[in-house]
Amino acid sequence: MKTLKRLLFLCFVLFLCFLCSYGTGTGFLVDLQCVGTAGAATGTFYNNSVGYHGPIYTSRDGAQACGCYNNPNWRVYESDHFLVYSDISSDNVRVLFAQMAETEFDAVKTVLGVTDAELGINTTVSSTKLHICSDGVGSNGTGTSDGISMPALDGQNLDPMDRLNNFYGYRHTIRHELTHVIQSTLAHDNLSGSGCELWFFEGQAVFIGLHHTLMDTLSLADYYAAGRPNPVSVKTGQAMVAAGLSNEDIYPAFGLAVKYLFDTTARGGAGNSLLVTKSLLQQIGNGVSFSAAFAGTFSRAGAPLTLDAYRTNFQSWMISYLGNLETPGMVTGATGISMVGVFPYNTGCDLISGFGSTVTSSGAFTLNVSELADGTYENALYFLGNGGSTIYGPATITVSDGRLSPTGYDVSQWPRRCATLYPDADGFTASGASGVVTVASMSCSWTAVSNHSWITITSGNSGVGSGTVSYFVSANTTGSTRTGTMTIGGQTFTVAQTGFNAALYFPHIATSLPWQTEIAIINTSSDQTVTGTLRALSDEGQLIETKDVTLSVRGRRQIAVADEFTNHINIGYIIFDTDSAAVLGYTKFYQEGIYRAAIPAVNEVNTSDIYISHIASNADWWTGVSLVNTTSEAKGLTITFNDGRSVPYTLNANEHKAFDIASLFNNQPQPDIQSAVITNASGIIGLELFGSVGSGNQLDGLLLTGNTVSAIYYPHVAGNEWWTGIVAYNPSHRRVL
């Protein structure tokens, strides 16, 4: 019964561990406290012409050749230390793989005290770099002196031991396999026969990889009760297979065996430094037997430690070691508590470390928190009621030399929760997307509710026990970041969404006959393509339609709005979103055979008052104005004309309005008005058109800005059969000569 309870709780612990990206590191192994956040990796792409020569997969189904071999169609990404080959992954995934590998490689080299030179790597010479093959073959990783093979990062066949396909488990496995790379290189691939024994070879990779090390006194007792062999007697993979053992059966014991060798004496370990590993492996590479190299490297209690002594005393030493790391405790203030677990959210790392224990009917429990670095952890301790109906928590704990304090907890006043969310927050780009929240709960009922209209729950509105909530985040048509929430099982899930990075505005679209509008985007870059999205919005600022655009170097795209947008009649204005600053454009308005005028697209939002520098409103001419409020707040504008009259004008958030000057005065032409200034116009963009009435067929226009200059250039003045009109506008109160 004890074993059953323990296994049930272990399932609970592993499940919540899988669901939460918290964690910490091995307390005495400071350099390995976190699996590092994927750092920067600079590199280049090219086709597979150099030829892959890395390892093959070794899966449970037998060895399978990695698809990287001699495949000229594969893309290769080269970073400082790696050549990344992959078949089904995108270029972004190749870069991410290289980033993770670079980060984890640096961590393993540091903790083992190994340099690039000792591994034969020159970061400026491609032929010396390690090869990584990432494809869909196999379920495990493999590491040799040539490099590593891994299932594709965007595949679904990851090792089930690695936290149920958890992304973080994938990074642990990268670190595990890179440990094998260093071991193999230093040992000159002498890893069979009298070479490095399997338990140490794999145990060290498990230990440095910071996974599969949740073994405690009960799990050790279960291991031996199942009739499994002394782990430090398992010298080869053949011996492991002959004993009918899987990785899940014995790798945690391998990790424990190595962990003990390097743990501090204050915590009950043998007290050896990880730096001695390099010497041991180099001895093996020079032909020294593993037994002799081991005895010459490791010590215990001030005396050399032999393999025979370790094998003979392993079980009793581990019982004492684990017992020293386990802290007895007591919980009071509630009935029916069956389990306790430590989930350290605030470590700033993504290593998954969950530690738990059953709680007796009297409230007693024993916890092993030896994997946690010394320090204080807030919101870390939880108690679970019978059947998982209520989780009591959290509490702040302190870990010192692998032991827990305090040890007594009165939970009568603690908050209670039904569910834990993973993740508990997510971020989205302005275009919006779907998301999923995993709800970790044992058996209680929960509901999910969106607290904002732009977050829509599409499935999983309620559940009993663990489940998922799917939701959709609408496009954010503002230029500002926004934050919203959902309430799931009494917990808050936060959604943050950026605003669009608008590069060009086309502030007026007219497609009601006889008017038509053409827009154009031009890539001014001489060496970069440009990608972006056109967003067509209504007069009210609601998204109507989007269109993706790719511009080649110096490329140009012309779009007749009525031809390429389905619901064009309802479009008020269009925005082109791109991260590139190398774009320009124009808006062309025309009536076939009558009018035609092109105005530059807006690439800078006004931050002050804006000027209408020319107004012609009489029997021969009309002037129209189009304004867009690019902000998320309503704007109260004032339009003050040169004759002293003022008109208030309101634009709601993201609203577009267009008007004829005469319409502001009961549709009566205003021949005395020549110009105007619009105040409180920060965040407002716009343009003006002026055209002839009747058969003159004259049309032109200007952008509305707040810019002034000290000199004006007129690059072309036409006479004879042409006429040229010149306008100069002085917005100041002083005379200009």
N, C-alpha and C positions, 0 to 999 in steps of 0.2 A: 504494500500500500504506500509506503514511503517513496518507493521508486516511482510509482504511478503519479503521486502528487508532484514529485520533482519534475517528471517529464512534462506534466501538464503545465507547470509553471514555466519550465524552460521554453515551451511553445509560446506562452504568453510573452515572455521576455524577448525571445527572438523576433516575435511578430512586431512588438512595439519598437524593437531596435531597428527592424527593417523599415518601419514607418517614419522614423525620426532621424534627421540628419544632425544629431548632436554628437557627443562622444568626447573622448579624451585619449590619453596615451598611457603607456606603461610608466608607472611612477618613477622608477629608477632609470629609465631609458629616455632621458629628456629629449634627445635629438629625434626620437621617433614618436613624440607625443601626438602628432597629427599626421595624417596622410595629407600632404600639402595641397593647397588650392592650386589648380592648374595655372602655372605661370606663363609668362610670355615665351613663345618659341618663334624665332625668326627663321625663315627658310624659303625654299623655292620648290616649284612643281616641275616635273618633266615626265616623259613617258618611260616605260620600263625597258630601257636599253642596256642598263648595266648588268642585269641578270641577278636574280635573287639567289642567295646561297645560305640562307638561315636555316633554323631547325624545322622539323616536321611536327605535326601534332601527335600527341600520344593521348588518345581518348579511351574511354571505357570500351569502345568498340574496336580498339586496336589502332596501330599507327596509320595515319592518313596523310598523304602528301599535301602540303599547303598549296593552295591554288596559285600562290605567287610565282611559282617556278616557271621561268621561260614564257611568260605571258606578256607579249609586247603591248597589249591593249590596256594593261593596268597603269594607273597613274601612281607616281612616286612623289612623296614629299620629303625633302631633305632638311633636317634641322641640325643643331650643333653636334649631336651625338648619334643621330638615327637616320636611317632611310626607311620611311614608312610606306609599305606596299599595301594596297587594299583593292578589293574588287567591287563590293556593293556599296561602299561608303561614299558619301559626298566629300568634296574637298574640305568643307568645314569640319567634317568628322576626322579626316586625316590630320588636320592641323590640331584639333583638340586632342587626338591620341598622342601626337608629338609633344604637346604641351604637358600632358599628364606624365608621359614617359620621362621628359627632361626633369620635371620637378621631383618625381620619385627616385630617379637615378641619382640626382644630387644628394637626396636624403640618405640613400643606402651607402653611397660612397663615403659620405661624411661619417656615418656611424661606424663604418668598418675601417676608416682611415686609409682609403684607397684613392689613388690619383688616376687621371686619364692615362698618363704615361705608363703606369704599371699595368694598365689594361690594354695597352697598345693602340690607344685612340688618339688621333690628331684631328681636332675639330675643323681643320682647314683642308683635310684630305679625305675625300669621299670614300675611298677604298678601305679606310681604317674604321669606318663607322659601323655601328651595330645595325643589323637588319631586323625590321619588325614586319611580320606578315599578319594582316588582319583580314580574315575572310569568314565565310560561314561554316567552315569545316570544324567538326569536333566540338566538345563541350568543355574542355580544359585548356589551360595555357601550357606552354612548354618554353623552357629557357635553357640555352646552351651558350658556349663562348661566342657563337656567331650572332646571337640575338634572341628574340622571343617570337613565338607565334601565339596569337590570341583570337578568340571568336570576334567577329566584327562588332564594333562598339554599338552599331545600330541594329544588331541582330538580336535574336531572342533565345539563343542557346547557351547562356552563361551557366557556369558551374552552380548547381543548386546550393552548394555550401556558401556561396558568396551572397548571402542575404537575399535570396529569391529574386535574382536578376537586378539587384540594387546597383545603381550607377556607382555608388561609393565602394561596394564590394568589388566592382570591376577594377577600380584603382588599387585596392588592396592586392588584387591578383597581379596587376602590373608590377607592384613593388615586390611581390613574392617571386615572380619570374625574373626580375632584374637582379634579385639576390642570387638566383641560380646562375645568371650570366657571370657575375663576379666570382662566385665559387668556382665555376667551371674554368674560367680564365686563369685564376690564380693556381688552381690545381692541375693545369694543363690537360683538362678533360680526363684526368685519372680518377674516374668515379665508379669503377667496378673492381671486382677482385679485392685486393688489399687496399683499394683507394677509399675515398670518403664513404662512410656507411650511410645507408638510406635514412635512418632515424635522425642523424645529425644534419644531413644534407637538406632534407625536407623540413625538419623541425626548426632549423634556423630560418628558413624562408617563411615558415608559418609565423614564427616569432617576430621577425623583422617586418613581415607583411601585416602584422597586427590584426590577425584574424584567427579564428578557430582556437582561441586560448581561454575559453570560458570554463575551464575544468576546475572543479572544486572537489572537496572530500567525497561528496556523494557520487559525483560523476566518475571519480577514480574508482570508488567501490563498485559502481555499476560496470565499469570497464573490466575489472578482474572477475566479477560475478558472471560475466558473459563468457568466460573461458578464454579470453584473449591473451596473447603472449606478452611477456615483458617487452615494452616498446623499445628499450635500448638494446634488445637482442635481435631486432629486425634489421638485418644488415643490407638487404637487397630488395628490389621490387619483386623478384621471383619469390622470395620468402614471404612477402606480404600477400601475393596472389595465392601461394600455396596454402596459406593460413585462412584463406577465404575472407580477407579483410578489404574493406573499401576505404577510400580517403576519409569518409565521414567517421568510420570506425576508429581509425588510429591516428589521423593527423593531429587532433587535439592533444593526444598523449605525446606525440613527437614534439609538439610545441611546448608542452609542459616540461619535458625532459631538457630542452635547450634553455627554456626560461630559467629553470633552477640554477643552471651553470652560471648565468650572468646576473642573477638577482643579488642584491646586497646581503651581507651577513646580518645586518640589522633586521632584515625582513625574513631571515631564515634561509637565504640562498647561499650558494657556494662563493659568491663574491668575485668572480672573474670579470675582466673587462672585455667588451666586445672587440676591442682593438687587437686582441691576441688571435682572433680568427684568421687574420691575414697570414700570420706566421704559420699557423697550423695548415692552412691550405697550400701555402708555398712549399712546406715540407712534403706534403703528399705529392705535389707536382714534381718534386725532386726525387721521388721514389721511396720516401719514408713511409712505412706502413701506418695506417690510421691508428692502430693501437699504440704504437710508439709515439706518434705525433701528439695523440691525445694526452698521454701521460706526461709528455714534455711541455704541454701547454696549460693544462688545467690543474687547479689545486682546490683543496677543501680543508678547512680548519688548519691552515698553515702547512699542509703536507701535500705532495703530489697526489693527484687523483687518477687512479688507473681505471681502464674500462672494466676490468673484472670486478673491482670494488663497486663501481657505479651500478653494474648489472645486478650484483648480489644484493645491494642495499637499496635499490631504487624504490621499491614499494614503501618500505618503512620510512625512508627519507622524505618521500613525497607526502606521506600522511602527516608527518611532523611539520613539513614546510607549509602545506596547505592549511593545517590546523592553526599555525601561527598567524596566518593571514586572514583568518575568519573571525569576525567580531560578533559575539552574542548580544542580542538586544531584546527589548520588551515593548509592546504596544498596549496601551490602555485607552479607555474612553469610548469603545464601540464594540459591538458584538458581531460575530460572523466574519471577521477578517481572516482570509485564508492565505494571502500572499503579500510579499513586500518586494519592491524592486527599486533600483537606483537608475535614474535616467538623467544624466548631467547635461542639461540643455546649454549651459552658458559657457562651454569651454572654448567656443570659437573654432572648433575643429569638426571634421566630418567623420572621424573614426567612430564606428558604432561600438559602444561598450555598454552592455546591459547586464546587470547582476541582480539576481533575485533569490528568494528562498520561500519555502512554505512557512506559515505561521501556525503554531499549535493552538489548541483551544484555549490555552492559558495566556496566549499572546506572545509566546517566546519565539524567536527566530535567530538564525545565524546568517550573516552576510559576508561574502568574499568580494572586497572591492580593490583587490591588489592591482588591477589594471589601471586604476585611476592615479593620475599624478597627484602628489601632495598638494593640498590647497582647499579652498572653500568653494562649495558648489551650491548655488541658489536654485530653488525650485527643482530639487533633484530626487526627493524620496517620496514614493507613493505606496499606499496600502490598498489592496484589492479585496472587496467583499466576496463572500461566497457566491459562486455563479457569475462573478464578474459584474454584478449589477451596479456597484458603486466603486469608484476609485477615490480614496481619500488622499488629499495631497494639495500642494507640495510642501516640502520642508527643506531647510538649509542644513547641509551636512559639512563636516570637515574630515579630510583624509590625511593621515600622517603615518608614514612608513607602512602604507597599505592597510591601516586599520581605521575604523569608522568612529566618529563621535558627533553628537551624543548617541547614547545607546537606548535611551528611554524616550517614548513619544506618547503624549496624550492627544488623541485625535478627536476629542469630543467637540472642539471648536474649529476643526479644520474644514476648509471648503471641500466640496465633493463634486466629482465630474463623472459623466457617463461615457465620454468619448475623448480620444486624443486624435488630433488632425495631423496628417502629413501630406504636403507641407502645411504650415499654418498661415502661409502668405505666399503670394505669387505676383510676378510683374509681367506686364504686357506692353507691346508697342502700340502706337496710336491706331494701327489698322485693326486691332482687336483679334481675338482668336478664342478657341475652346480650351478649357482646362478641366482637370480632374483633381478632386481632393479624396484621399483615402481616409476612411474613418476607422480607427482602431477601437473596438469595443467588444467586451466579452459577450454580454447577453441583454443589455438594456436597450430600450427603445429610444430612438432619437429622430428629430426632424431637421430639415434644412430649409432656411428661409433667406432670400436675398433682401438686403436692406437698401438697395439702390436700383433704379429702373434700368440702368445700362448693364447690370449683371443679371443674366437670366439663367435659372436652374433648368437644365434640359432633362435630367434624369436623377433619381436618387433623392427625391424630396423627403423620404423617410426610410427608416430601416430598423431592424432588430439585430443586434450584434454588429460585426464588422461589415463594411461595405464601401461604396464609392459614391461620390456626388459629382456629376458632370455639369458644367456650366459654360455659358458663352458670354464673352465680354464684347460689347458693341464698339464700333470704331469711335475714337475720340476725335471729333472734328474741331476741337479747340487747339490752341497752341500751348496749352498748359497741362501739366501733370494733374491727374485727379486720383483720388483714393476712395474706395468703397469697401463694403464688408458684406459677408454672409454670416449668419448664425447657424452653426451646425452642432447639434447635441449640446447646446449650451455654451459652446466655444466660439470664439470670433475668428473668422478667416478673412484676412485683409487682401484686397486686390489693389495694386498700384498700376496706373497706366500713364504712359507718356503722351504728350500732345504731339501732333504732327510737326515735323521739321519742314515747314513750308519754304521752298526755295523760290517759287514764282507764283504770282497771283495773276489771273485773268479776270479783272474785277467786273466785267459785264459781258453777258452772253445774250444775243438776240437772234432767235431762230423762227419768230413768227413772221410769216410772209407779209410783206415782200423782203424783210430783213433776213440776212444770213451772217454767220460769224465763222471765221477761220482762226484757229490758234496755231502757233508754231513754237517749237522748242529747239534750241541750237546748243550743241555741245562745243564749247570753245577750247576744250583740252586737246593738246597735241599728242597725248600718250595714254589717256585713260578713257575707257567706255563709261557711260553714265546710265544708271538704272534708276527708275523712280515710278511713282504712281500718280496718275491724274485722278483727282477727286472732284466730281461734279456735284454741286450743292444747290439746293433750292434757295429761293429768296429768304426763307426762314433759317437757312444754315443747316438743313437736314441733308444727310448724305443720300444722293439719288443713285449714283453709279460710279464705278472706278474702272480705270484702264491702266494696265502696266505698260511702261514705255522703256525701251532700251535704245540708247543712242551710241553709235560707233564713234570712234575718234573723229572729231570735226563734223559729226553727223547732225542732220536736221530732220525733224519730223513735223509735217504739216497735217493738221486734222480739221476737216470740215465737220463742225460739231453736229449738224443735222444728219450727216451720213454715218458717223461712228458712235453716237450715243443714242440708245434706244428711246429714252424718255427725255429727249432734248428740249421739248417745249417747256418743261418745268425747271430747266436749269437757270439759275440766277448768276452764278459765277463758278469758276474752276480754279483749283489749286494744284500745282505740281509739287509733290513731295519727293525730295531726294537729299542724300547726304553730300552731294557734290555742290561745290560753289562755282563750278565752271559752266553754268547754264544761263542762257539769255532767251528771250522770246518776244513775241508780239501777238497782239489781237487785231484782226482785220475785220472791219464791218463793211458790209456792202449790200446794195440793191442792184441787181443785174441791170446794166445799161444806164444806171442813174448815178449812184453814189459808190465810192470806194475810198477807205482810209485805214491806215495801219498805225497802231499805237504800241509803244514798247510795253512788255509785260512788267508788272511791279516786282522788283526784287528786294525792296526795302520798305518796311512798314513805317509810316510816319510816327514821329515821337513828339510833335508839337502842332501848332496851328498849321493849316494848309491853305494855299492860295488858289483861287480861280482867277487866273491872270487875264483872261479875255472872255467877255460875255457879249454876244450879239443877239439881241432880242427885239426885233422890229418887224416891219412888214416884209423885209427881204431875207431875214435870217432868223434861225432858231438856235438855241443852245440847250443841250441836254447834259445832265450831270448824273453820274453813277457813283454810289458810295457803298463800301463794305466795312462793317465793324468786325475786325479780326479778333476782338477780345471776347472774354466769357462773361462780360458785364454789359448792361445797357449803357449807352452813351447819350447824354443830352448835349446836342451841338447848338451853336448859334452861328447863323450865316449873316454876316454884316456886309452890306453892299456899299459901293463907293459913294452913293448918295445919302448915306447915313441910316437908311432903313435896315432893320434886323428881323430875321425870321428864325424862331426856334425850330429845331429839327431833332427828332429822336430816332436812334437806331438801336434795336435790341441786340443781345449777344449774337454774334455771327450772322447778323441780318444784312441783306442787300436791298438797297432801294435805288430806283432811277426816276428822275423827274426832269421836266422841261422848266426852265426858269420862269416862263410865263405862268406855269401851273401854280406857282407860289403866290400869284397875284390874280386869282380868279380867271386864269387863262388869258390874261391881257398882256400883249407885248410890252416890254419895258425898255424903250429906246434910251432912257437916261442912265441905265445901269451898264457899266463897262467892266467891272471886276468885283471881287468879293473876297473875304477872308472867313474861314471856318474855324472857330475857336473850340477848345476842349477836344481837339481832334487826334490826340495820341491814340494809336492803334487803328486809325481809320485810313483806308486806302481808297483811291478812286480815279476816275478819268472824266473828261468832258469832251463832248462832240459838238461842233457847230456846223450847220449845213444851210444851204440856200433854200429858199421857198420858191416853188414853181419850177421853171425849166432851166435854172442856173446850173444844176448838177454839181454843185460845189459841196465838198465834205472834208473836214479835217478834225483833228482832236489833239488833246494833250493829256499827259498824266497830271494828277493833282498832287503836289508835294509842298513841303514847307521850305524848300531849298531856295537860297538867293545867291547871286554871284556878283562879282565886281566888274566883269567884262562879259559881253554877249557876242558870240560869233554867228554870223549868218553865212553858212558855207556855199549857198547858191542863191542868186537873185536873177530871175528871168524877166526879160522884157519882150519887145516886139509883139508877137501874137499871144504872149503869155503875160499874166500879171502876177505880182508877188506882193502879198500883204505882210507887213512887219508889225509885231506887237511888242512893246516893252512895258513892264508893269513895275511900279515902285510901291512896295507894301509899307514903307516907312512913313513917318510923319514929317520928314524933312525933304526939302527940295533936292533933287539930284541933277547936277549939271553934266 
